[in-house]
């Protein structure tokens, strides 16, 4: 059995996330949307910061119910800016509200999951990186998906955020080939 990806650790919450969630193909639109929002909040911060606050985010954002969030306005933004359990960034909070509206439009038109997975013909991209330093921060695919999301009204979804999102949600399998999760996630993507 190989070693897990070098970024996973040393904290147990990070190891557990790597071993059970990261890279597992997700096809549920709501779950994909939540992950994209959390990746947007992560911009400029470490993922472990978001991971430790994930339950606080879920509470603060009504379980990431896009129909509820899409109706929010200034009052809710001000309330969230006072919540020490989340990242209190006005731009990211306001973007989440707009992103909820964009999500609902995509979900009604094609389904958010289909919107994303159709760019990969429904199957995860299986990378075969040997070393952590070989993994790119963004790719032409993440640049295209980022442009498509922005065209649909999303914010805080640049190509680097989108690439991290695609890795986390299993659209791309970027577990290193020596990591036991690479084969597990590849099998899940079949």
WODA-V574233 format. One record per pair of residues at least 12 apart in sequence whose ideal C-beta (glycine too) atoms are under 10 Angstrom apart, sorted by the first residue. I is the first residue (numbers start at 1). GAP is how many residues later the second one is. D is the distance in whole Angstrom. If there is no record, write none. Layout:
i/gap/d
I/GAP/D
I/GAP/D
This chain:
i/gap/d
1/177/10
1/178/10
1/179/5
2/173/10
2/174/8
2/175/8
2/176/4
2/177/6
2/178/6
2/179/9
2/180/8
2/181/9
3/173/8
3/175/6
3/176/7
3/177/8
4/14/6
4/15/7
4/18/10
4/171/8
4/172/9
4/174/9
4/175/5
4/176/7
4/177/7
4/178/10
5/13/6
5/14/10
5/17/8
5/18/9
5/124/9
5/127/7
5/130/9
5/169/8
5/170/6
5/171/5
5/173/9
5/174/5
5/175/10
5/176/7
5/177/9
6/125/9
6/126/5
6/127/9
6/170/8
6/172/10
6/173/9
7/15/9
7/40/9
7/41/10
7/125/7
7/128/9
7/169/10
8/14/8
8/167/10
8/171/8
8/173/9
11/37/7
11/40/9
11/41/9
13/35/7
13/38/6
13/39/6
13/41/9
14/32/10
14/33/8
14/34/6
14/37/7
14/38/9
16/35/9
17/30/8
17/31/9
17/34/6
17/37/9
17/151/9
18/157/8
18/161/8
18/163/7
19/160/10
19/161/9
19/162/7
19/165/9
20/161/9
21/14/9
21/30/9
21/147/7
21/148/9
21/149/9
22/25/9
22/145/7
22/146/6
22/147/9
22/148/8
22/152/9
22/153/8
22/159/8
22/163/8
23/101/8
23/143/10
23/144/7
23/145/7
23/146/8
23/147/5
23/148/9
23/149/8
23/150/6
23/151/7
23/152/5
23/156/9
23/158/6
23/159/8
23/161/8
23/162/4
23/163/9
23/165/9
23/166/9
24/100/10
24/144/9
24/145/8
24/146/5
24/149/10
24/157/9
24/160/8
24/161/6
24/164/6
24/165/9
25/92/9
25/95/10
25/98/9
25/99/5
25/144/7
25/145/3
25/146/7
25/147/10
25/148/8
25/160/7
25/161/10
25/163/5
25/164/5
25/165/10
26/87/8
26/90/9
26/91/10
26/142/9
26/143/4
26/144/6
26/145/8
27/84/10
27/86/5
27/87/9
27/89/9
27/90/7
27/95/9
27/142/9
27/143/9
27/144/10
28/84/9
28/85/7
28/141/10
29/37/9
29/74/8
29/77/8
29/78/6
29/82/6
29/83/4
29/84/4
29/85/8
29/86/9
29/87/9
30/33/9
30/34/7
30/35/8
30/36/7
30/73/9
30/77/9
30/82/8
30/83/9
31/33/9
31/81/10
31/82/9
31/138/8
32/71/9
32/80/6
32/81/6
32/83/9
32/84/6
32/85/9
32/133/8
32/136/10
32/137/6
32/138/10
32/139/9
33/31/7
33/32/10
33/33/6
33/36/10
33/63/10
33/66/8
33/67/8
33/69/10
33/70/5
33/71/10
33/73/9
33/74/8
33/79/6
33/80/9
33/83/10
33/121/10
34/20/9
34/23/8
34/24/8
34/27/8
34/29/9
34/30/4
34/31/10
34/32/9
34/135/10
35/29/9
35/129/10
35/130/6
35/131/10
35/133/6
35/134/5
36/60/10
36/63/7
36/67/8
36/76/9
36/80/9
36/113/8
36/118/8
36/120/9
36/121/7
36/125/8
36/126/8
36/128/10
36/129/5
36/130/10
36/132/9
36/133/8
37/13/10
37/20/8
37/24/8
37/27/7
37/29/9
37/32/9
37/55/9
37/58/9
37/59/5
37/62/6
37/63/8
37/66/9
37/117/10
37/119/8
37/120/9
37/128/10
38/12/5
38/13/9
38/15/9
38/16/7
38/19/7
38/20/9
38/23/10
38/26/9
38/49/10
38/58/10
38/127/9
38/130/9
39/117/8
39/118/8
39/121/9
39/122/5
39/123/8
39/124/9
39/125/5
39/126/4
39/127/9
39/128/10
39/129/7
39/130/9
40/47/10
40/49/10
40/51/10
40/52/6
40/55/6
40/56/7
40/59/7
40/114/8
40/115/8
40/116/3
40/117/6
40/118/9
40/121/6
40/122/10
40/125/9
41/12/8
41/13/10
41/16/7
41/20/10
41/45/8
41/46/5
41/48/7
41/51/5
41/52/9
41/54/9
41/55/8
41/115/8
41/120/10
42/45/8
42/50/9
42/114/9
42/119/8
42/122/7
42/123/9
42/126/10
43/44/9
43/46/9
43/48/10
43/49/7
43/113/6
43/114/9
43/115/8
43/117/8
43/118/6
43/121/9
44/43/9
44/45/9
44/48/10
45/42/7
45/44/9
47/117/8
47/121/8
49/38/8
50/36/9
50/37/7
52/33/10
53/30/10
53/31/10
53/32/6
53/33/6
53/34/7
54/32/10
55/30/8
56/27/7
56/28/9
56/29/3
56/30/5
56/31/10
57/23/10
57/26/9
57/28/8
57/29/5
57/30/8
57/39/9
58/28/10
59/24/9
59/26/7
59/27/9
60/16/10
60/19/8
60/20/6
60/23/5
60/25/6
60/26/5
60/33/9
61/15/9
61/19/8
61/22/10
61/25/8
61/32/9
61/35/7
61/36/10
61/39/9
62/14/9
62/38/10
64/32/9
64/36/9
64/39/10
65/35/8
66/30/9
66/31/10
66/33/8
66/34/4
66/35/8
66/36/9
66/37/5
66/38/6
66/41/8
66/46/9
67/33/8
67/34/10
67/36/9
67/37/7
67/40/10
68/32/8
69/24/10
69/27/6
69/28/6
69/29/10
69/30/8
69/31/4
69/32/8
69/34/9
69/35/9
70/26/10
70/27/7
70/28/9
70/29/9
70/30/4
70/31/5
70/32/9
70/33/8
70/34/6
70/35/10
71/26/9
71/29/9
71/30/9
72/21/9
72/22/9
72/24/9
72/25/5
72/28/8
72/29/10
73/21/10
73/24/8
74/20/9
76/17/8
76/21/8
77/13/7
77/16/5
77/17/6
77/19/9
77/20/7
78/12/9
78/15/10
79/14/10
80/12/10
80/13/5
80/14/10
80/16/9
80/17/10
81/12/7
89/67/9
91/64/8
91/65/8
92/63/9
92/64/6
94/61/8
94/62/10
95/59/8
95/60/4
95/61/5
95/62/9
96/59/9
96/60/8
97/58/10
98/55/6
98/56/8
98/57/6
98/58/10
99/50/9
99/53/9
99/54/8
99/55/5
99/56/7
99/57/8
99/58/8
101/52/7
101/53/10
102/47/8
102/48/9
102/49/10
102/50/5
102/51/4
102/52/5
102/53/9
102/55/10
103/12/9
103/46/10
103/49/9
103/50/9
103/51/8
105/47/7
105/48/7
106/42/10
106/43/9
106/46/6
106/47/9
106/48/9
109/43/9
112/40/10
113/56/10
115/30/9
115/33/8
115/34/9
115/37/8
116/29/7
116/32/9
116/33/9
116/46/10
116/49/9
116/50/8
116/53/8
116/55/6
117/52/10
117/54/7
119/22/7
119/25/7
119/26/6
119/29/8
119/47/9
119/52/8
120/21/8
120/25/9
120/46/9
120/51/6
120/52/8
120/69/10
122/67/10
123/48/9
123/66/6
123/67/8
124/42/9
124/45/9
124/46/5
124/47/6
124/48/6
124/49/5
124/50/10
124/61/7
124/62/8
124/64/8
124/65/4
124/66/9
125/14/9
125/16/7
125/41/8
125/42/10
125/45/10
125/46/7
125/47/5
125/48/7
125/49/9
125/64/9
126/46/8
126/47/5
126/48/9
126/49/10
126/51/10
126/56/9
126/59/9
126/60/5
126/63/7
126/64/10
127/12/9
127/40/9
127/45/6
127/46/6
127/47/5
127/48/9
127/49/9
127/50/9
127/55/9
127/59/10
128/45/9
128/46/10
128/47/10
128/48/9
128/49/5
128/54/8
128/58/10
129/44/10
129/45/6
129/46/8
129/47/5
129/48/7
129/49/9
129/50/10
129/53/9
130/46/7
130/47/6
130/48/7
131/45/7
131/46/10
131/47/9
132/42/10
132/44/7
134/40/10
134/42/8
135/28/9
135/32/8
135/37/10
135/39/6
135/40/10
135/41/8
136/23/10
136/24/9
136/27/7
136/38/9
137/22/8
137/23/5
137/26/6
137/27/8
138/20/8
138/21/4
138/22/5
138/23/9
138/24/7
138/25/5
138/26/9
138/28/10
139/20/8
139/23/9
139/24/6
139/27/9
139/33/8
140/19/9
141/18/9
141/21/9
141/22/8
141/25/8
141/30/9
141/31/8
142/15/10
142/16/9
142/17/4
142/18/7
142/19/8
142/20/4
142/21/4
142/22/9
142/23/8
142/24/6
142/25/9
142/29/10
142/30/8
143/15/9
143/16/4
143/17/10
143/19/8
143/20/9
144/15/9
144/18/9
145/12/8
145/14/8
145/17/5
145/18/9
145/20/9
145/21/7
145/26/9
146/12/6
146/13/4
146/14/9
146/15/8
146/16/4
146/17/9
146/19/10
147/12/8
147/15/9
148/14/9
149/12/10
149/13/7
149/16/10
150/12/10
170/15/6
170/16/10
170/18/7
170/19/7
171/18/9
172/13/10
172/17/10
173/12/5
173/13/6
173/15/9
173/16/6
